[in-house]
Each structure stands twice: as C-alpha cells, then as structure tokens.
Amino acid sequence: MKIFKRICFITGLILTLWFCIPLLSLILNLGNAIGILFGIMLMLYSIFMDKMHDLIRRLRSGKPGRIIINCITILAISLLILFLFIDISIHRAAANRPKQDATLLVLGCHVRGTQPSLMLYERLQAALRYMNEHNECVAVLSGGQGSDEDISESLCMYNYLTDNGIAPERLYMEDRSTSTIENLDFSYEIIKENGLSDTIAIVTNEFHICRASMIAKKLGLVTYAIPAHTHWWFYPTYLVREWFGVIYEFCR
C-alpha cells in the first residue's frame, strides 16, 4: 500500500507540474486547468487514501451508498472509454495523409507582435517541409488579425514562408477568419475562385486535425492531414482541451 501511495503521489505531482508549464507562457485553458486539478486530486488521494477507503467501505455497507459508488464508478469508466475513443480518433485523423499533391490549407494561430508563436511556427515548419518536397503545390494561409496582434496571422505566415524560399505566387492569403470554421469556409472560397486543386490537406497541430476535419466534413469538404509536431510541454494541455472540443463539435 505504501508503494501504491507513493506512485499516486509522484504521478499526481508530475502531472500537476507538467500541466503548469504552459502557465509560464501565460496559457491557461480548459486543458491545463483540468490537468492541474486531476494532478492535485491524485496527490490528495494518496495522502488521505486510508481515510477515503474507510469512507467507501462505510458507504458500501448501505444500499444508497452502494448505488452512489456504483454510479460514480460507471461514470468514471464511461468517461475513460469516451476519452480513449476520442484520442484514437485524433491520432487516426493525423495519419490521414494525402496520396497526391494537395492544396495546403494552413490554419493560423497566435502571432506575437509580428512573429509566429511557437505553435504557429510548428505549423509553418510542417507546411515548409511539404512545399519543399512537392514543388508544384500551393498553400492557402488562413488567419485574421487579433486585437493583440500587430499583423494578421496570414501575413505572418506569408512572411515566414517567403523568407524561407517559397515563391510568393505559390501562396494565397485569407485574412478575415477568426475561428476554425471561418478558416475552412473562407479558404475554400479562395480555392474555388482560383481553380486550385480540391485535394485539400489541412496543416495544423496533430491534436487539432480531428476537429478541423469534422468541421470540414460539415462544410462538404474532403480533407487530408499534414500534422505539425507539438512540443511536449504543450501537448497534454492542448490534447485534453481538444477532447472537449471534439465532443462540442460532435454535438453542434
């Protein structure tokens, strides 16, 4: 039992610290809030494990208590299965690569002043690799300008890609969008207007591709994936947040 307590406490501590790392970049969202809360609860469980087990035994001694415990158990198992299914769906969506040259649709992300944030940089790296490997493909760069950004996300992406050797005529800018659904909708207008290939590959972080693909399907688009790698200190925060984003998109 002592070893199990230590494992629970150390696991909770690691999770709490891991989900706290994005706070250093002023990132607080549903993902790391839930992760921090779960880590703290796991540490508290390890500290008060004996008392909690005694409480559970007392509750199980009566019928109402057994019903409560069984309901909590069923709910916990159901949530675990649901999140596991979503996680598998996220990884499958990220593996859906195009089998031929595709029109890239690069989804914007936060710009710090005039420079790409780490997550936008990751997406640009993925787009740059694909465009260097497929010399005939073009890209639609999608993202408007937020109130705390000096330039639009699309212009930031354009500057980065042209500075790294991509010819300007291979790039199309969509600078009106403020959400993923607008990214896809407005970008498809550009694709149709310019007669670009309708084999579309979404470039975004791997955790985001599943939800983006769900939105694209609702718009009648068939899309593929060019996933961008997410740094390990951000990945769990955004993955957990995306679980709820996928649920919301499924219910919308």
ABEGO torsion letter per residue (X at the ends): XAAAAAAAAAAAAAAAAAAAAAAAAGBBBAAAAAAAAAAAAAAAAAAAAAAAAAAAAAAAABAAAAAAAAAAAAAAAAAAAAAAAAAAAAAAAAABBBABBBBBBBBBBBBBEABBBAAAAAAAAAAAAAAAABAABBBBBBEBBBAABABBAAAAAAAAAAAAGBBAAABBBBAABABAAAAAAAAAAAAAAAGBBABBBBBBBAAAAAAAAAAAAAAGBBBBBBBBBBBAAAAAAAAAAAAAAAAAAAAX
